[in-house]
């Protein structure tokens, strides 16, 4: 039953995005027969270091969606404090619901069933513009962001150039 509800909800969100595209990203299914695996293209937000980049990612939804969050992983190389070296996105709203066992995040900052594909991707775009270097998934990028910003900017610029060359 939960699987049926989650697939109906995801199908509705997909149709909503097709009818009303949101600036900054596009999203669709990796394979039309699997509503739980989405491919995403995030366009580097204007006035950020990522401007002009085209970053591909996958969103993988659990059958328990919307009670549990999806996982997001960038396929395009990206240098960012909140994206680990394998491309996995570490952002509060994608963390399991409830209290953080480390006490870092409030339950209200974590996954809530009201989130949609649109709110997730808008949050990720916002994260690109404003990294959280206090809770990094990529410690090296966070350290560079704080201590050697010029080098950080160079690394990001390389990722943006590479993303423009991908087909």
C-alpha positions in Angstrom: 0.0 0.0 0.0 2.8 2.5 1.0 4.5 1.7 -2.3 1.4 2.5 -4.3 0.9 5.8 -2.4 4.5 6.8 -2.9 4.5 6.1 -6.6 1.2 8.1 -7.0 2.7 11.0 -5.1 6.0 10.9 -7.2 4.0 10.7 -10.4 2.0 13.8 -9.3 5.2 15.7 -8.5 6.7 14.7 -11.9 3.5 16.0 -13.7 3.5 19.2 -11.7 7.2 19.9 -12.7 6.4 19.2 -16.3 3.4 21.6 -16.3 5.2 24.2 -14.2 9.0 24.0 -14.7 11.1 25.7 -12.0 14.0 27.9 -13.0 17.4 26.5 -12.0 16.8 22.8 -12.6 15.1 20.1 -14.7 14.1 16.7 -13.4 12.7 13.6 -14.9 12.9 9.8 -14.6 16.0 7.9 -15.4 13.8 5.2 -16.9 10.0 5.6 -17.5 9.3 2.3 -15.8 10.9 3.3 -12.5 9.2 6.2 -10.6 11.8 5.9 -7.8 14.9 6.9 -9.8 15.1 10.4 -11.1 17.8 12.3 -13.0 18.3 15.9 -12.3 20.2 18.7 -14.0 21.0 21.6 -11.8 22.1 24.8 -13.5 24.7 26.6 -11.4 22.9 29.5 -9.7 23.6 33.1 -10.9 25.9 35.2 -8.8 27.6 32.1 -7.3 30.8 30.3 -7.9 28.8 27.6 -9.7 27.2 30.0 -12.2 27.3 28.6 -15.7 27.7 25.0 -14.6 25.5 22.0 -15.6 25.5 19.5 -12.8 23.9 16.1 -13.3 22.6 14.2 -10.3 20.4 11.3 -9.3 17.6 11.4 -6.8 16.7 7.9 -5.5 13.4 7.6 -3.5 12.7 4.9 -1.0 9.4 3.0 -1.2 8.4 4.7 2.1 8.5 8.2 0.5 7.3 10.8 1.7 7.9 9.4 5.2 11.6 8.8 4.5 13.8 11.1 2.4 15.4 10.4 -1.0 19.2 10.2 -1.5 20.8 12.6 -3.9 24.1 12.1 -5.6 25.9 14.3 -8.1 27.3 12.5 -11.1 29.1 15.5 -12.4 32.3 16.3 -10.4 31.5 19.1 -8.0 33.7 20.7 -5.2 31.6 21.8 -2.3 31.7 21.4 1.5 28.3 19.7 1.7 28.9 17.2 -1.2 31.2 14.3 -0.4 33.9 13.1 -2.8 31.5 10.4 -4.2 28.9 13.1 -5.0 26.5 12.4 -2.1 24.6 15.5 -0.9 24.6 16.1 2.8 21.9 18.6 3.6 19.6 18.7 6.6 16.4 18.2 4.8 17.6 14.9 3.3 18.5 13.5 6.8 16.1 11.0 8.4 13.2 12.6 10.3 13.4 13.2 14.0 16.0 14.3 16.4 19.7 14.4 15.4 21.6 12.0 17.7 24.6 14.4 17.6 22.4 17.3 18.6 23.6 19.4 15.6 20.3 19.7 13.8 16.8 20.5 15.1 14.1 18.0 14.1 12.4 20.8 12.2 15.5 21.2 9.9 15.5 17.5 9.0 13.3 15.6 6.5 9.6 16.3 6.7 6.9 14.6 4.6 5.8 18.0 3.2 9.0 18.2 1.1 8.7 17.6 -2.6 11.2 17.2 -5.4 10.9 20.9 -6.0 11.6 21.9 -2.4 14.6 19.5 -2.2 16.2 20.9 -5.4 15.6 24.5 -4.4 17.3 23.7 -1.1 20.3 22.1 -2.9 20.6 25.1 -5.2 20.5 27.4 -2.1 23.2 25.1 -0.5 25.4 25.7 -3.6 25.1 29.4 -3.0 25.6 29.2 0.8 27.6 26.2 2.0 27.4 25.1 5.6 31.1 24.6 6.4 30.4 23.7 10.1 28.9 20.3 9.2 30.9 19.3 6.1 30.6 16.1 4.1 33.8 17.1 2.3 36.2 18.2 5.0 38.9 19.2 2.5 36.5 21.5 0.6 35.2 23.1 3.9 38.8 23.7 5.1 39.7 25.2 1.7 36.6 27.4 1.7 37.6 28.8 5.1 41.4 29.0 4.8 42.2 29.3 1.1 39.2 30.8 -0.7 41.1 31.7 -3.8 42.1 28.0 -4.3 38.5 26.9 -3.5 37.2 29.3 -6.2 39.8 27.8 -8.7 38.6 24.2 -7.9 35.0 25.2 -8.4 35.8 27.0 -11.7 37.4 23.8 -12.9 34.3 21.8 -12.1 32.1 24.4 -13.8 34.3 24.2 -17.0 34.2 20.4 -16.9 30.4 20.4 -16.5 30.1 22.6 -19.6 32.0 20.1 -21.7 29.9 17.1 -20.6 27.2 16.0 -23.1 
